[in-house]
């Protein structure tokens, strides 16, 4: 292979790798936004419902995320972790946090419940995320376009599973 051919090949390979990484990052961002949108939607729903009876400040209401959201639902006799949609919502939450933060607690939890997201390498008990530590600088997660529909449908099912009326004896 002559120098010109090699340079053209390398330029083409660089272009392909950059486009591939851009597509991967775009998909990862949409998956992350899907979860963040749902969490904000649920928070606003709960706020509006409770605001009808009590004076509350939105800035402080469920500001710590899903942990507080689950507590508010439990106060209204709904344990969202028992809904059939919860396992995929939790998986999406962990995937979102893994995309945002790289290797850490959420990634470890995601490895336990959905190990197929992680591209394995020949080292024992290791995957590409272990090697690179981040999720956006390199393609380290096995994500695909179908996840948007899968998770989107599941988030819609969440709303269908909620009881029509939720009450609290404590508020």
N, C-alpha and C positions, 0 to 999 in steps of 0.2 A: 504494500500500500504506500503510495507516495505521500508527501507532506500535505499537498492540497486536499487530497481525498481524506486523509486522516483528520485534518482541520475541519473539513466540512462535516465529517461524521461526528466529531466531538461537539461541534456547534449544534448539530441536529439533536444529539443526545442531551445536551444541556437544555435546549429549548423544550424537548419532551419532558424532562425531569421537572422543569419549572412550571410548565402547564399542568402536569400531573399533580404537583404539590399545591398549585393554586386551586385546582378542582377539589382536592382532598380538604383543604382549608375552608373552602366555601361550603362544602357539605357539613363539615364539623361545626362551622359557625351557625348554619341553619338548624342543625340538631340542637345546639346550645340555645339558640333563640326560641325554639319550640318549647323547651322546658321553661325558660325564663318567662315567656309569654303566659304559659299556663299558670305558673306560680303567682304572677302578678294579677292575672284574671281571678284566681281563687281568692287572693287577698282582698281585692276590690269587692268581690261578691260578698264575702263575710263582713267587710267593713260596712257596706251599704245596708245589709240586713240588720246588723247590730245598731247602727247609727239611727235607725228608726225609733229605737226605744231608749238609747243611752247616748250621752254626749261623750264622744271619744275622739282622740287626735289621730289622724291617719298616719302621720309621721312615725308615731310610736307603735301603731297597731300592726302586729305580726311582722315587725321590721326585721326580725331575725330569721325569717324564712319558714321553711317547711315544719320545723319543730314546733313553732308557735301555731302555725296553721292547723297542725294535727291536734294540738291542745284545744283550740277553739272549737273544732268539730266535735271532739270528745265531750266538751262542756255542753254540747247540744245533742248528746247521745248518739253520735255517729263516729265510729272508728273507721277512718278511711283506709287504714291498713287491712281491713277485712274485705274491702271491695275487690272484686275480681280484677279490676283494672289496676290495682295498686302495684302488683309486682312489676309490671312494665313501666309504670310511672316512676317507681323507685329505681329501676334499671336506667331509665332515661335521666333521672337526677344524678345518678352516679356517673353516667357517661358524660353528662354536661360538666360536672365538676372535674372529671378526669381531663376533658378537653381543655378546660380553663386553667387548671393548676398543674397538669402533668402528673408525674408519679407522686403518690401520697396515699392518704387514708381512703379516699373515694376509689382510686385506682385499685387498691388492694381489695376493697369490698366488691368492686366490679369483677375483678379476676375470679372471685369466689362464686358469684352468681351467674356470670356470663363470660367464661374464659375465652370464648371464640372471638371476642373483640381484640384479643392480643395476638400479634404475630410472633410466633415462637422461633427461636434460633437454636442452634445445635448445643448451646450450653445447658447443662442440667438446671431445671427450675428457673429458667430465665426467659425473657422475651425482649422484643426490640425496645419497648419502653424502658426496661431496666438498663439497656445499653445507652439510649439517647436522653433519657430523663424528661423530655418534653414531648408534647403531642402535636405541636404546630410547626416545628422546624423541619420535621421529617415525617413521612407517612408511617406511623407506628401502630395505628389502630385499624382493624378490619371493619370499616364502615362502608355502607353502600346506600344508593339512592332510595331503595325500598324502605329504609328505616323511617324516612319522613312520613310515608303513608301509614306504616305500622304504628308508630308512636302517635301520629295525628288521630288515627281512628281510635286508638286506646284512650287518648285524652277526651275525645268525644264521648266514649263509653263511660268515663268517670262521671260526667254530668248526668247521663241517663241513669246511673246507679244511685245517685243521691236520692234520699226520700223527698217526697214533695214538701213535707213539713218537718222542721227540726226545732225541738224545744229544749230549753234549759231551765232546770229548777234552781240553779246556782246564781243566775244573773238577775 
